């Protein structure tokens, strides 16, 4: 059934993420730990030489360095930099807050600022995520429209569609394109190219103005556009720039476009990951599992064996729930009471709740054509649902 498949998919994804994190930790530790130890040795040697040269105690020097660290956190630097909390600096800060980048180079130090940030970030982050979702929906619509137009041209060249056909006229064109949908891999490729172009153009701007290497600029673009926001490299922090107003405007535009494209790319990649997980689960669902299940059925007493087990059906937010009897659910699961039984007894299912929430938010029940339900792009939650639904709609919309 669907609940068990969703549980298996969730568990497999959690295991893969943990393994991915373990591998990443091992690689980064192997690469960065030697450099950290070497830097610490150099610092200890410099500290020892400085205390010996100026006849200072290590404890006194360390107290002074701690005071310097506190000043650095407050925004005080040895070199002249712009004030962090003037209007332009504060605007840059709130941009990093609502976009969830959070570089960390500027943080509120007062209690009032921290309290205001909690409520300000709650509304700002929610609104920006909504903006990203709407941007994603329109971007997928445009990409799918272009890809569909190219597909129609190819069909006309092959003679499948008449050259004088008009949109919305005739049924031959509709029948020919009813089962067609834009490939997720093509959409992912287009978003990759767009993100790469934006990152390269932004890096060409950051390299001469900020004085970074081109590779460091590319690194900053990914960290900023992906909203990771380490804060080791932050743009627009010097006191003065050549064409300062133009540069800050360009910096804002590049970060906005980059975050939108990378956010959309992440959601497309999540669909590919979901497809890969489904493929792995199908491979794991081998004959051995069915054999063990049949042995379990035979070993149990006082149970009526099902004559014909229904094939699995995909259930999404937009589709109706497949009604199965409580007896079938308990027979197939082998549990005393399953999660499906619990939900059915309360007349509520997760799919129905999500559908009702979606209809309430839109103000009307959402109607979908039968072809969009069967093309494999329905389902998902949040941005993933927007992606799947737009791909489903654009595959048949005229």
Order of alpha helices (4+ residues) and beta strands (2+ residues): alpha-alpha-alpha-alpha-alpha-alpha-alpha-alpha-alpha-alpha-alpha-alpha-alpha-alpha
